[in-house]
Amino acid sequence: MKSPLFEAIVAQATAPGASGAAAAIAPNSGTTQLSARSSPGRVNIFQLWAFLQSTGFSQPVWNSGHDAIRNFRTAVNNGNPFHQKPFNQDLLCNPNEDFTITIGGSATAGDVESFVMIAEYEELGGASGSYITEAELSRRDTGMLTTVEMELVGSAAGWTGSTALTATSALLKAGMDYAVLGITTDTACAAIGLQGPGTGNYRTACPGGTVQTEMQAQWFLRAAALGDRAAIPVINADDAKSTLLSFVQNENNISPNVTLFLAALKK
């Protein structure tokens, strides 16, 4: 069975204040449209969260959603990006559907607030990724390891710090598959992105939190288990050079150290 594909959609607003303001697609997103991609299959908002510098809210609205007023509005604590919906409950939208994102948060001049949605596609432009279920992980797992990368800082908000998995070490065994169970960071940010042949060259992501470290270390594993679907990205060692990490920057110019928790897989 063909695995789904996942893509992180990121919107940002500057100093939206407690009442909120419309957010725009984040810089370096690979698209200029705040919308779902064209797909012959269904589109599901698999997960969503926000990273705020002041307690506030996030509010994505789309025409086919429940209503055009609030739809899926949630309160958000400051400094703690954490998923905002159950993994096993779908939040469907139409292909090509536009999103209107409102973010409420800091009113301080220059503060950039971020919102992240993970769109799940049954099919996407003929692309294919390598995502597996918890059951397949259990069947193929031969042991855990970690790899640590230093993310580079960009000069502006949005996606930045694109770094190959081999930037600091090249210890993955040639030809072997590795499941990415989760990613941790030593500095909080909106999201940590992963993009390469194993993800169909679309950027998936997990929250960049520092509070629930155990959750971060197994985020993709828990997503697959609780969502009951193939959601654990698999990287082949031969693709490590073309598999990139990145993160969502606000105005604070951070440099997070990121750790990937991997499981080596048998064929």
C-alpha positions in Angstrom: 0.0 0.0 0.0 1.3 3.4 -1.0 2.2 5.5 2.1 0.7 9.0 2.5 2.7 12.2 2.1 3.0 14.9 4.7 3.8 18.6 4.3 4.3 21.3 6.9 2.3 24.5 6.2 3.7 27.5 8.3 2.1 30.9 8.7 3.5 33.8 10.7 2.2 37.1 12.0 4.2 40.0 13.5 2.9 41.5 16.8 -0.7 40.3 16.3 -1.7 41.2 19.9 -4.3 39.5 22.0 -7.1 40.1 19.6 -5.2 38.4 16.8 -4.2 39.2 13.2 -4.2 37.5 9.9 -1.0 35.4 9.3 0.8 35.0 6.0 2.7 32.1 4.5 6.2 31.9 6.2 9.2 32.8 4.1 11.1 30.0 2.3 8.1 27.7 2.5 8.6 26.5 -1.1 5.2 28.0 -2.1 3.6 31.5 -1.9 0.1 30.1 -1.3 -1.5 29.5 2.1 -3.5 26.6 0.8 -3.7 22.8 0.4 -1.9 21.4 -2.7 -3.7 19.9 -5.6 -4.4 16.2 -5.0 -6.8 13.6 -6.5 -7.3 12.1 -3.0 -8.4 13.5 0.3 -6.5 16.1 2.3 -6.3 15.8 6.1 -4.9 18.3 8.5 -3.1 15.6 10.5 -1.8 17.9 13.2 -1.4 21.6 14.1 0.2 23.7 16.7 1.6 27.2 17.4 4.7 28.8 18.9 3.9 32.1 20.6 5.9 34.6 22.7 2.8 35.5 24.7 -0.2 33.4 25.6 -2.7 33.6 22.8 -4.6 31.5 20.3 -4.4 30.0 16.8 -7.4 29.9 14.4 -7.3 28.2 11.0 -10.5 28.6 8.9 -11.3 27.1 5.5 -14.6 27.0 3.4 -15.3 23.3 3.8 -14.6 23.4 7.6 -17.2 23.4 10.3 -17.8 27.2 10.2 -16.3 30.3 8.7 -15.9 32.1 12.1 -13.6 30.1 14.3 -13.6 26.5 12.9 -10.7 25.1 14.9 -9.6 27.8 17.4 -7.4 26.7 20.3 -5.8 28.5 23.2 -2.0 28.4 23.1 0.5 28.8 26.0 3.6 30.9 25.2 6.9 29.2 24.5 5.5 25.7 24.2 4.7 24.3 20.8 2.6 21.2 21.3 0.1 19.4 19.1 -3.5 20.7 19.4 -5.7 17.9 18.2 -6.0 14.1 18.7 -3.9 12.2 16.2 -6.8 9.8 15.5 -9.3 12.4 14.5 -9.3 13.7 10.9 -9.7 17.3 10.1 -10.5 17.2 6.3 -10.3 19.9 3.7 -10.5 20.0 -0.1 -7.5 20.0 -2.5 -6.4 23.5 -3.4 -8.5 24.9 -0.6 -7.3 28.3 0.8 -6.7 28.7 4.5 -7.3 31.9 6.6 -5.0 31.7 9.6 -5.5 34.1 12.5 -2.9 34.2 15.3 -3.3 36.0 18.7 -0.2 36.5 20.8 2.5 39.1 21.6 1.8 42.8 20.8 5.5 43.7 21.2 6.8 45.4 18.1 8.8 42.9 16.0 7.7 39.8 17.7 7.0 37.1 15.1 4.3 34.4 16.1 4.2 31.1 14.2 1.5 28.5 13.4 2.1 25.1 11.9 -0.2 22.6 10.2 0.8 19.2 8.9 -1.2 18.4 5.8 -1.6 14.7 4.9 -2.1 13.7 1.3 -3.2 10.3 0.0 -1.5 11.2 -3.3 0.5 14.2 -4.4 1.6 14.8 -7.9 3.0 11.3 -8.4 5.5 11.8 -5.6 6.3 8.8 -3.3 7.6 8.8 0.2 8.8 6.1 2.7 6.6 6.3 5.8 5.9 3.2 7.9 3.4 2.2 10.6 4.2 1.3 14.2 3.6 -2.3 13.3 6.1 -2.3 10.5 8.6 -0.5 12.8 8.2 -3.3 15.4 8.7 -6.0 12.7 11.9 -4.4 11.2 13.5 -2.6 14.2 17.1 -3.8 15.0 18.0 -1.1 17.5 18.2 2.6 18.3 20.8 5.3 17.7 21.0 9.1 17.6 22.6 11.6 15.4 23.2 15.2 16.3 23.2 18.1 13.9 23.9 21.8 14.4 21.3 23.9 12.7 22.6 27.1 10.9 20.8 30.4 11.5 19.1 32.4 8.7 18.9 36.1 8.7 15.1 36.4 8.8 11.9 34.6 10.0 10.5 31.6 8.3 12.2 28.3 7.3 16.0 28.5 7.7 19.1 26.6 8.6 18.9 23.9 5.9 21.5 21.3 6.8 22.3 17.8 5.4 22.1 14.9 7.8 25.8 14.2 7.0 26.9 17.7 8.0 28.5 16.7 11.3 28.8 12.9 11.0 28.4 10.2 8.3 28.0 7.1 10.4 24.9 5.7 8.9 25.6 2.3 7.3 25.4 2.2 3.5 22.2 0.9 2.1 20.5 0.6 5.5 17.0 2.1 6.2 16.5 4.2 9.3 13.2 5.2 10.8 13.0 8.7 12.3 11.2 8.3 15.6 11.4 11.9 16.7 13.6 15.0 17.0 14.6 17.1 20.0 16.1 20.5 20.2 18.0 22.4 22.9 16.3 25.7 22.0 12.6 26.1 21.4 11.3 27.0 18.0 8.1 26.5 16.1 9.1 23.4 14.1 11.9 21.2 13.0 11.6 20.2 9.4 12.8 17.0 7.6 12.9 16.9 3.8 14.4 14.4 1.3 13.8 11.4 -0.9 12.2 9.5 2.0 9.6 12.2 2.5 8.8 12.5 -1.2 10.9 15.7 -1.1 8.1 17.4 0.7 9.0 18.9 4.1 7.4 17.1 7.1 7.9 18.5 10.6 7.5 18.0 14.3 7.1 20.7 17.0 10.4 22.3 18.2 9.5 22.2 21.9 11.9 21.8 24.9 9.3 21.0 27.6 8.0 17.6 26.6 11.4 16.1 25.6 10.1 12.5 25.8 7.3 13.4 23.4 9.7 15.1 21.0 12.0 12.1 21.0 9.2 9.8 19.7 6.9 12.3 18.0 6.7 10.5 14.6 6.3 7.1 16.4 3.5 8.4 18.5 1.9 10.1 15.5 1.8 6.7 13.7 0.6 4.8 16.7 -2.1 7.2 17.8 -3.1 8.1 14.3 -3.1 4.5 13.2 -1.3 5.1 9.9 2.1 5.2 8.2 3.6 8.4 9.6 7.1 7.4 10.6 9.6 8.8 7.9 12.2 6.3 6.7 15.6 7.5 5.4 18.0 5.3 3.5 21.6 6.0 4.4 22.4 6.5 0.7 20.0 9.5 0.7 21.5 11.1 3.8 23.4 13.7 1.9 20.2 14.9 0.1 18.1 14.7 3.3 17.8 18.1 5.0 17.0 19.4 8.4 15.6 22.9 8.8 13.7 24.9 11.4 11.2 27.7 11.7 12.8 31.0 12.8 11.2 34.0 14.4 13.0 37.3 15.0 15.3 36.0 17.7 18.0 34.4 15.5 18.4 31.2 17.5 20.8 28.3 16.7 19.3 25.1 17.9 21.2 21.9 18.4 18.9 19.1 17.1 19.0 15.4 17.9 17.4 12.8 15.7 16.3 9.6 17.3 16.6 6.8 14.8 15.8 3.1 14.6 17.9 0.9 12.2 15.7 -1.3 10.1 16.1 -4.7 8.6 14.8 -5.2 5.1 
